[in-house]
Amino acid sequence: MEASYIPLTNDALDDLKEYIKRCVSHAEYRSGNNVWTKIPIYKVETLPDGRVAIFVLFDHDAADQITGIRFYHRNSFIWAGGDENLNKQEFEEGVLYRYTLKIVQASGKS
């Protein structure tokens, strides 16, 4: 028998967001001929709408064409990642990239 839907409290949701903010250690971006380059996390914060945002700054040292990004957990495994299509040449000062996560609760029933 499946239990009734019991949502997390707001404190528990805030705790999950703080965990996410602490667990991301760095990022890597893919450019050119499938080369991955390590880059630091610029900042991580909770946005006013409750989403968690991870920011990476692609400055003048970063490649002009960025075709993928991945984020690493502090225990060295890939935590999130995927393809991207970013042309840094379109921006004069670089690009502040934002990856957002929204935590959503659901009962699991269809």
TILUM-548148 format. One line per 4 residues: number of its first residue (from 1); their letters; for each residue x negated, y negated, z negated of N, C-alpha, C. Coordinates in nm, 4 decimals. Atoms other than C-alpha are relative to their C-alpha. Layout:
BEGIN
NUM> a> X/Y/Z/X/Y/Z/X/Y/Z  ...;
***
This chain:
BEGIN
1> meas> -0.0838/0.1178/0.0000/0.0000/0.0000/0.0000/-0.0882/-0.1240/0.0000  0.0767/0.1234/-0.0105/-0.1329/-0.3425/0.0968/0.0500/-0.0997/-0.1029  -0.0353/0.1004/0.1008/-0.1409/-0.6140/-0.1686/0.0672/-0.1194/0.0657  -0.0604/0.1243/-0.0469/0.0556/-0.9329/-0.1359/-0.1093/-0.0987/0.0374;
5> yipl> 0.0944/0.1033/-0.0387/-0.1128/-1.2332/0.0199/-0.0307/-0.0867/-0.1220  0.0433/0.0798/0.1145/-0.3126/-1.4022/-0.2551/-0.1086/-0.0955/0.0497  0.0975/0.0942/-0.0549/-0.4867/-1.7185/-0.1308/-0.1084/-0.0359/-0.1016  0.1073/0.0523/0.0834/-0.8174/-1.8434/-0.2640/0.0417/-0.1358/-0.0551;
9> tnda> -0.0271/0.1321/0.0576/-0.8003/-2.1438/-0.4919/-0.0846/-0.1044/0.0715  0.0803/0.1072/-0.0575/-0.9319/-2.4815/-0.3831/-0.1430/0.0041/-0.0522  0.1352/-0.0126/0.0554/-1.2269/-2.4298/-0.6195/-0.0779/0.1098/0.0702  0.0664/-0.1097/-0.0699/-1.3060/-2.0988/-0.4485/-0.0384/-0.0417/0.1421;
13> lddl> 0.0315/0.0492/-0.1340/-1.2884/-2.2619/-0.1049/-0.1174/-0.0965/-0.0041  0.1127/0.0926/0.0152/-1.5197/-2.5395/-0.2237/-0.1294/0.0762/-0.0265  0.1169/-0.0817/0.0287/-1.7578/-2.2739/-0.3577/-0.0524/0.0658/0.1283  0.0423/-0.0580/-0.1282/-1.7636/-2.1006/-0.0158/-0.0704/-0.1037/0.0870;
17> keyi> 0.0615/0.1073/-0.0790/-1.8424/-2.4315/0.1526/-0.1392/-0.0331/-0.0531  0.1319/0.0275/0.0584/-2.1281/-2.4965/-0.0904/-0.0975/0.1133/0.0309  0.0846/-0.1132/-0.0365/-2.2627/-2.1469/-0.0234/-0.0498/-0.0153/0.1439  0.0379/0.0192/-0.1404/-2.2599/-2.2132/0.3516/-0.1052/-0.1099/0.0101;
21> krcv> 0.0940/0.1124/-0.0054/-2.4401/-2.5425/0.2950/-0.1383/0.0403/-0.0504  0.1284/-0.0433/0.0558/-2.7124/-2.3663/0.0939/-0.0664/0.1110/0.0813  0.0568/-0.1202/-0.0620/-2.7590/-2.0575/0.3109/-0.0686/-0.0252/0.1330  0.0609/0.0236/-0.1307/-2.8577/-2.2141/0.6447/-0.1396/-0.0599/-0.0196;
25> shae> 0.1372/0.0453/0.0232/-3.2355/-2.2516/0.6560/-0.0571/-0.0833/0.1142  0.0524/0.0719/-0.1155/-3.3180/-2.3677/1.0091/0.0772/0.0441/0.1245  -0.0624/-0.0354/-0.1275/-3.2116/-2.3499/1.3721/-0.1087/0.0271/0.1025  0.0850/-0.0129/-0.1172/-3.3645/-2.2524/1.7022/0.0839/-0.0385/0.1213;
29> yrsg> -0.0701/0.0282/-0.1246/-3.2757/-2.3791/2.0466/-0.0741/0.0679/0.1143  0.0557/-0.0643/-0.1192/-3.3259/-2.2089/2.3814/-0.0102/-0.1028/0.1108  0.0196/0.0915/-0.1117/-3.4674/-2.4020/2.6733/-0.0754/0.0707/0.1112  0.0805/-0.0478/-0.1114/-3.6248/-2.3470/3.0110/0.0139/0.1474/0.0275;
33> nnvw> 0.0009/-0.1418/-0.0349/-3.7254/-1.9909/3.0757/0.0163/0.0881/-0.1243  -0.0397/-0.0839/0.1127/-3.5576/-1.8363/2.7711/-0.0951/-0.0089/-0.1195  0.0899/0.0236/0.1124/-3.8012/-1.9854/2.5180/0.0805/-0.0567/-0.1165  -0.0676/0.0476/0.1207/-3.6691/-2.0287/2.1626/-0.0980/-0.0816/-0.0832;
37> tkip> 0.0832/0.0899/0.0783/-3.8067/-2.3179/1.9562/0.0676/-0.0295/-0.1330  -0.0525/0.0256/0.1347/-3.7605/-2.3566/1.5808/0.0148/-0.1500/-0.0221  -0.0274/0.1403/0.0294/-3.6092/-2.6843/1.4623/0.0659/-0.0079/-0.1383  -0.0598/0.0084/0.1335/-3.5168/-2.8016/1.1118/0.1462/-0.0440/0.0040;
41> iykv> -0.1362/0.0503/0.0179/-3.1652/-2.8638/0.9919/-0.0121/-0.1457/-0.0439  0.0030/0.1426/0.0331/-3.1084/-3.2393/0.9813/0.0768/-0.0273/-0.1288  -0.0811/0.0097/0.1212/-2.8280/-3.2224/0.7242/0.1187/0.0944/0.0119  -0.1206/-0.0824/0.0061/-2.5286/-3.0144/0.6156/0.0943/-0.0694/-0.0966;
45> etlp> -0.0942/0.0707/0.0869/-2.2147/-3.1709/0.4724/0.1422/0.0505/0.0223  -0.1426/-0.0264/-0.0146/-1.8454/-3.1240/0.4130/0.0647/-0.1262/0.0552  -0.0670/0.1135/-0.0641/-1.6434/-3.3501/0.6427/0.1293/-0.0328/-0.0749  -0.1234/0.0389/0.0692/-1.3375/-3.5423/0.5172/0.1177/0.0950/0.0236;
49> dgrv> -0.1104/-0.0933/-0.0281/-1.1062/-3.2860/0.6848/-0.0246/0.1400/-0.0570  0.0275/-0.1263/0.0654/-1.2703/-3.0006/0.4887/-0.0924/0.0935/0.0764  0.0926/-0.0848/-0.0755/-1.4831/-2.8521/0.7673/-0.1427/-0.0207/-0.0508  0.1420/0.0105/0.0309/-1.8494/-2.7804/0.7012/-0.0727/-0.0300/0.1308;
53> aifv> 0.0735/0.0388/-0.1202/-2.0835/-2.9490/0.9494/-0.1493/0.0194/-0.0216  0.1447/-0.0189/-0.0003/-2.4414/-2.8442/1.0242/-0.0548/-0.0852/0.1134  0.0558/0.0930/-0.0981/-2.6433/-3.1120/1.2027/-0.1446/0.0361/0.0329  0.1363/-0.0187/-0.0487/-2.9579/-3.0658/1.4130/-0.0317/-0.1209/0.0878;
57> lfdh> 0.0411/0.1152/-0.0800/-3.1492/-3.3595/1.5625/-0.0954/0.0451/0.1092  0.0864/-0.0260/-0.1144/-3.2886/-3.3049/1.9104/-0.0636/-0.1329/0.0384  0.0669/0.1271/-0.0247/-3.5418/-3.5880/1.9281/-0.0865/0.0085/0.1254  0.0828/0.0069/-0.1201/-3.8061/-3.6797/2.1888/-0.0878/0.1239/0.0190;
61> daad> 0.0813/-0.1206/-0.0118/-4.0013/-3.3580/2.1145/0.0775/0.1193/0.0567  -0.0820/-0.1114/-0.0478/-3.7110/-3.1310/2.2121/0.0061/0.0011/0.1528  -0.0139/-0.0144/-0.1457/-3.6700/-2.9981/2.5637/0.1223/-0.0761/0.0501  -0.1122/0.0761/-0.0572/-3.4380/-3.1882/2.7978/0.1236/0.0879/0.0219;
65> qitg> -0.1108/-0.0920/-0.0227/-3.2228/-2.8843/2.8844/0.0052/0.1007/-0.1144  -0.0193/-0.0937/0.1098/-3.0895/-2.6875/2.5871/0.1136/0.0935/0.0401  -0.0970/-0.0966/-0.0514/-2.9087/-2.3678/2.6824/0.0536/0.0948/-0.1072  -0.0497/-0.0847/0.1081/-2.8544/-2.2007/2.3454/-0.0449/-0.0541/-0.1342;
69> irfy> 0.0382/0.0386/0.1353/-2.8639/-2.2586/1.9738/0.0394/0.1125/-0.0941  -0.0333/-0.0973/0.1026/-2.8747/-2.0288/1.6758/-0.0486/-0.0513/-0.1346  0.0288/0.0429/0.1363/-2.8767/-2.0869/1.3026/-0.0429/0.1214/-0.0811  0.0539/-0.1094/0.0803/-3.0695/-1.8768/1.0534/0.0390/-0.0137/-0.1463;
73> hrns> -0.0239/-0.0105/0.1424/-2.9766/-1.7660/0.7060/-0.1348/-0.0091/-0.0715  0.1253/0.0118/0.0753/-3.2356/-1.8312/0.4355/-0.0692/0.1346/-0.0199  0.0606/-0.1334/0.0070/-3.2952/-1.4519/0.4305/-0.0470/0.0488/0.1369  0.0644/-0.0222/-0.1308/-3.4233/-1.4734/0.7908/0.0819/0.0720/0.1055;
77> fiwa> -0.0788/-0.0593/-0.1081/-3.1330/-1.3229/0.9864/0.0787/-0.1094/0.0714  -0.0803/0.0963/-0.0768/-2.9395/-1.4999/1.2608/0.1380/-0.0029/-0.0613  -0.1260/0.0195/0.0708/-2.6335/-1.6402/1.0914/0.1126/-0.0364/0.0968  -0.0968/0.0387/-0.1036/-2.4566/-1.7917/1.3954/-0.0797/-0.0414/0.1227;
81> ggde> 0.0710/0.0433/-0.1191/-2.5484/-1.8622/1.7535/0.0781/0.0285/0.1258  -0.0649/-0.0211/-0.1281/-2.4488/-1.8774/2.1136/-0.0576/-0.0899/0.1070  0.0427/0.0805/-0.1129/-2.4880/-2.0408/2.4500/0.0434/-0.1447/-0.0197  -0.0291/0.1435/0.0059/-2.4915/-2.4176/2.4822/-0.0420/-0.0581/0.1332;
85> nlnk> 0.0384/0.0683/-0.1232/-2.5183/-2.6588/2.7719/-0.0167/-0.1475/-0.0320  0.0279/0.1361/0.0446/-2.6829/-2.9775/2.6553/-0.1137/-0.0575/0.0830  0.1025/0.0683/-0.0779/-2.8731/-3.2166/2.8791/-0.0422/-0.1233/-0.0779  0.0481/0.1093/0.0846/-3.0779/-3.4409/2.6504/-0.0398/-0.1217/0.0818;
89> qefe> 0.0389/0.1121/-0.0852/-3.1832/-3.6596/2.9462/0.1093/-0.1068/0.0084  -0.1118/0.0941/-0.0071/-2.8379/-3.8215/2.9341/0.0006/-0.0983/-0.1171  0.0023/0.0830/0.1199/-2.9261/-3.9812/2.5979/-0.1388/-0.0598/-0.0186  0.1284/0.0682/0.0135/-3.1992/-4.2375/2.5318/-0.0738/0.0354/-0.1284;
93> egvl> 0.0635/-0.0161/0.1304/-3.2680/-4.1761/2.1636/-0.0003/0.1433/-0.0509  -0.0123/-0.1369/0.0467/-3.2056/-3.8023/2.1423/0.1454/0.0333/-0.0278  -0.1359/-0.0483/0.0226/-2.9025/-3.6028/2.0350/0.0109/0.0537/-0.1424  -0.0333/-0.0571/0.1301/-2.7568/-3.5391/1.6911/0.1123/0.1000/0.0252;
97> yryt> -0.0917/-0.1098/-0.0318/-2.5878/-3.2013/1.7433/0.0735/0.0406/-0.1271  -0.0802/-0.0399/0.1158/-2.3040/-3.1017/1.5118/0.0724/0.1301/0.0300  -0.0692/-0.1291/-0.0053/-2.1834/-2.7437/1.4589/0.0939/0.0025/-0.1196  -0.0960/0.0056/0.1099/-1.8640/-2.7258/1.2529/0.0652/0.1354/-0.0235;
101> lkiv> -0.0684/-0.1213/0.0427/-1.6976/-2.4459/1.0607/0.1241/-0.0394/-0.0773  -0.1245/0.0229/0.0708/-1.3389/-2.4446/0.9457/0.0411/0.1300/-0.0668  -0.0420/-0.1190/0.0728/-1.2399/-2.1992/0.6755/0.1520/0.0012/-0.0054  -0.1448/-0.0123/-0.0090/-0.8857/-2.0767/0.7313/0.0435/0.1268/-0.0727;
105> qasg> -0.0538/-0.1172/0.0682/-0.6882/-1.8441/0.5083/0.1231/0.0489/0.0757  -0.1163/-0.0584/-0.0653/-0.4355/-1.6052/0.6540/0.0369/0.1284/-0.0741  -0.0468/-0.1184/0.0696/-0.2271/-1.3219/0.5205/-0.0494/0.1292/0.0630  0.0442/-0.1207/-0.0692/-0.3594/-1.0781/0.7789/0.1169/0.0763/0.0618;
109> ks> -0.1166/-0.0655/-0.0584/-0.0043/-0.9809/0.8743/0.0328/-0.0665/0.1321  -0.0327/0.0540/-0.1314/0.1005/-1.0223/1.2363/0.1456/-0.0363/0.0077;
***
